Amino acid sequence: MKKALKPLIAEFIGVYMLVFAGCGAIVINALTSGEVGHVAISLTFGLVIMVMIYAVGHISGAHFNPAVTIAFTATRHFSPSKCVLYIAAQAAGAVFAAATLRVMFGNVANLGTTLPSGLGAFSPYATASLMEFILTFALMFVIMAVAKDTRAVGQMAGIAIGGTVALEALFAGPVSGASMNPARSLGPALISGELEYLTIYLVFPIAGALAGAFVYRAICGCGEDGRPPC
């Protein structure tokens, strides 16, 4: 197998498992009248990210998220020439996973499509947009700290990143669906046909990830050579 294909396959598999397990938990929860529950759904998203980081992080870097890939590219941690290929692999993984769920269970719960709940003082669109921006800002901030800062990079990255995903899903899932990931939202939306609010989940996670990456870079300090360690 060509070396260039291996990271793309790893990204495809990582996002496939994210959507299949995480959105699958939402679908099964609907089919069983709530037997899975919100807490278990949130933990599923966090745990699948954690295990896939450990499984293929050494192959692809375990982005599993177009917003992360774009933020890494903008901060010069990733090659612009690979950025589009990574995003294509991530989107394909999400679409194939959502299609798998559709074949297995039908269009139950819109296949876990992320939608605004209407909670909050603003319009559903504005509240969900702001929430996705903040959530992805925090996620990317953590990713930069544990995956790119040379003072902190280590074997705890999967736990820290997966834990952040689970934490944010636990409290923000009922507001915006806690996507933080354009691919995770794109796949179920395309296959279920629920496209009304998709723009929120494509635009604001990317904006949040860019902000999180640049803010962390601004405060992380410089190494002994005078260059930022992140």
N, C-alpha and C positions, 0 to 999 in steps of 0.2 A: 504494500500500500504506500502511495506517495506520502512523503512527510508532510506536505502542505495540507493534505486532506484530514490527517489525524485530529488536529485541533478543531476543525469544523464538525467532524463526526462527534467529538466529545461535547461540543456546545449543543449540537442537535439532541444528543441523548440527555444531557443535563436538563435542557428546557422541556424536552418531552416528559421526563419523569416529574419535573416540577408541576406541569399542567395535569398530567395524568393522575398523580397522587393528590395534589392540592385541590384541583377542581373536581377530581373524582370524589374526594371527601365531601364536597358540597353537594354533588349529585346524589351520592349514597345517603347523605343526611336527609335530603328531600324525599328520597324513596322510602326511607325507614321512619318517616315522621319525627325526625329530630334525634334519632338514637346516637348519632355521631357527636353532634353538639358543636357550638362555636369554639370552645376551648380546644377540642380535639382537632378541629379544622385548622385553627391557627398553628397548633403544634405540628401538624402535618406539613404545612408550608415551610416552617422553620427547619424541621428535621430533614426533609428531602433536600433542601438547600445544603444543609450541613453534610449529609452523607455524600452528596454528589461532588462537593468541594474536595472531600478527601479521596473520592474515587477517581476524579479526572482533573483535579486542579493542576497536577504536574504535567498534564498534556496540553491543556488549553488556557490555563490561568483561571478557569471556572468563572467566567463572566456571567453567563446564563441570563443576560439582561442587556438589551440594546442601550439603555440609559447608562449603564456602567461602562460598556464598550466605548460609547461616545465620550464620556467623561475621561476615561483613561487616554483616549486619543487626544482630547483637547489639552490634557496636562502632560502630553508627550511621554506617557508610559506605554503607549501602544502604537503600532504602525498604522498610519492612515490607509495604506494599501490593503491592509487586512480588515479594516473596520467594516466595510460594506459586506464582505464575505461572512464575517462573524454575525452580523445582524441578520443576513439572509438565512444562515443556519439556525439561529435562534428562533426566528419567525417560523421557519419550516417545522421545527420541533414542536412549537406550540400548536400550529395548525394540525399537524398529524395526531398529536395527543388529543386535541378536542374532537377530531374526526373519529378517533378510536372510541372515545366516550359516547359520541352520538350513535355509533354502530351498536355498542354494547347496551346502552340504556335509553336511547331516544333523546329527544331535546328536553330533558328534565332540568329544571332550575336554570334554563338558558346555558347549560353546561358550565356553570360557575362564572358566567360573565360578570365583570365588575360594573356596578351601577351605583349612582348616588342614592342614598336612602331618604334624603329630604331633611335629615336632622341638621340642626344648626340655625344660626341667626340670619344667614344669607340665603340666597337661592340655592337649590340643590347643586346646580352647576358650579357656582362660586365656592361653596363650602367644600365640595369634593375636590375641586381644583386646588384650593389652598392646602387641603389635607394631603393630597398626593405630593405636592411640592415639598411640604415639610417632612413627610415620611421618607421620601427618597433623598432629601438633603441629609437626614440623620443616617440613613443606611449607607450612603456614599461616604459620609464623614467617617463612619466606622470602618468601611472597607479600605479607605486610604490609610487609616491608622494601623490596621492589622495586616494588610496585604502589601502595602507599598512603602511604608515608613521603615527604613532599614534598622531602626532601633527596636521595632516591635514585631517584625515579621517572624513567624514561627508556627508551631503546630496548633496553636489555639485559634487560628483564623476561622476555620470552619465553625467552631462553636460560637465565636463572637458574632459572625455574620448570620448564621442560622438563628442564633438567639435574638438578634435584632429583628429579623423578619418575623419571628414568632411573637415577640413583644409588641411590635407595631400592629400586627394582625389582631392580637388580642384586644387592644383598646380601640383601634381605628377601623377594624373590619366592618362594624355596624354602621359606620358613617360613609365610607367611600369604597369599601371592599378591600382596602389596603393592598392595592396592586403593586405599586413601586416598580413596575416592570411592563413596558409597552408590549413585549412579546406575550407575556402571561395574559394580558387583556385582549390582544389581537386575535389569538387563536380561537378562544371560545366565542368572541363576538362575531367573527366571520362565519364560523360553522353554525352557530345558533341563529344568525341573522339579526341579532340585537346590536345595532350599530349606532343608535341615537347619541350615546354619550362617549363613544370611542375616542373622540378628539381629546377629552380630558386625560385619558390614560395613555395617550401617545405623546402629548406635549408636556404636561406638567411633571411627570417623572424625569424626563430628560432635563428640563430646566432645574429641577431640584438636585439631580445628580451633578450637573455642572457646577451649581452653587456650592454644594457640599465638598466637591473635589478642590475647588479653588480656595474656599475658606480654610480647609485643612492645610492646604499647601502654604497659605499665607501665615499660619500660626505655628507651623511645625518646627520652625527654626532651621539653622544651618548646621551641616556637618563640619568635620575638621578641615575639609578642603574648601570651605566657604560656600558649598552648594547645598541646597535643601536635601535632606535625607529622604524626602518624599516627593 
